[in-house]
């Protein structure tokens, strides 16, 4: 099963955008995310639709944050990128008449729904600013440890 990285890509880009000196083009973001500019525009369209980013065409244009990272949660981004599957597909449909498969699938499906509810509740409490703060703290600690080795 192919991994869906839309959410992590958008989070990555949003944090970079917060530190950019100006708009970032779809091409620049695509290069940063190792993807095509068309994919970037598709990824960001959901965020634009709910007002978290804006874009301007033409010379000097590009994508900019329309809201501070403190007001954007993981849940917002998850919804904006189309609510991708959070877990791999664990159930099997190979033997639909098998009682064992039915029992296993019922249990796995119920457990996955419970886990998804917990995860989405957590997504609601984590802002992109919190992630950015963790990155900055990690980078700061890394700089300190390198300075201490000199």
N, C-alpha and C positions, 0 to 999 in steps of 0.2 A: 504494500500500500504506500502510495506517495505521500510524503509529509506536506502539510499545508503550512507554509511559512508567512502567509500574508500578514498576520498580526505582528509577528516579531519584526518583519521588514518595516511596517508602518511605525512601530514604536521606535525603532532604530532611527528612522528618518525624522520623526518628530523631535527627538532629543537633539539631533544635529541641527535641525531648523531653529531650535531655540537658541543655539549658540552662533548661528550664522549672522553675518553683518548685513545681509539683505536677502532678497528672494533667491530661492534655489530653483533652477530649472528642472524640468522633468528629466532632461538628459543628465544633469549633474547628479540628481538623486538616483537615477538609474545606474549610473556608473558606481556610485557609492554602494548600492544594493546588489550589484552584479546582475542587473536585469535591464530590460528595454524601457525606454521612456514611455511607451504606450502602456506598459504594465503599471508604471508609476501613476500615470493619469487615471487608470482604472482603479488602482488602490486608493487614491486620494479622493475620488469622486464622492464616495460615501461620507468622508470627513467634511468635504466641502458642502455637501447637501445639508448637514446638520450644523454648519457654521463654525467648525473648529479650525479650518484652514480656508484661505482664499487663494485665487490664482489670477495672474494678469498675463495677457498675451503680449508678444512683441518684445522689442529691445528693452532690456532692464526688467523684464517680467519674470515670473516664476511663482513658486509656492511660498506662502508665508503663513505663520500661525495667526489665527484670528482670535484665539483665546489663550490665556496663560496655561502653562502645563499643569498648574495647580487645579484647574477646573476640568481637566480631561482625565477620566478614569480608564482603567484597563477594560471595564465593561463597555464604555463608550466606543473604544477602538474595536473591541470584539464585535459589537453590533454594526459598526460602520464598515467593517470588511466582510460583512455577510454571514456572521456567526458560523465560522468554520467548525468542523467537528473537533471536539476537544480531546477525544480519545480514539484510538484505532478501533476498527470494527472487530469486536471480539466474538461475535456470535456467528454461527455457521448455518447456512441454509442447504447444506448438502443432502440431508436426510430429514425432510420435513415431517415425515410420518413417525420417526423414531422418538419414542417416549423419553429416552435419555437426553437426546438433543433438545427436545422441547423443555425439559426441566432445567438443563444447563443454561439454555438461552434465556429462559424466564428469569433465572437468578442473576445471570450476568447483566441482562438488560435493566433490571430493577436496581442493581448495585451501581451501574454506570449512571443512571438517572440521579441517584442520590449523590454520587460523587460530583456530577456536573452541577447540581444545585449548590453544593458547598463551594465549588470553585468559582461559580458566577457570583456568589455572595462575596467572596474574597476580592474578585475583580472590581466589585463596586466600591471597595474601600481603598484601593491602591490608585494613586494618581501618577501621572507620567512624571510630575515633579519629584515624587518620592523615588522613582527609578533613577532619574537624573541625579538626585542627591547622592544616591548610593554609588553611582559611577564617579562623581566628583570626589567623594570621600575615598573611594578605592584609589583613584588616580593620585590624590593628595598623599595618601599613605605610601603608595609606591614611590613617589618622588622623595619622601622623607627617608624611606629605607635605602634608596639609592644614594642619597646625599650622605647618609650615615656610613656607607661603605667606602667613601672616598677618603 
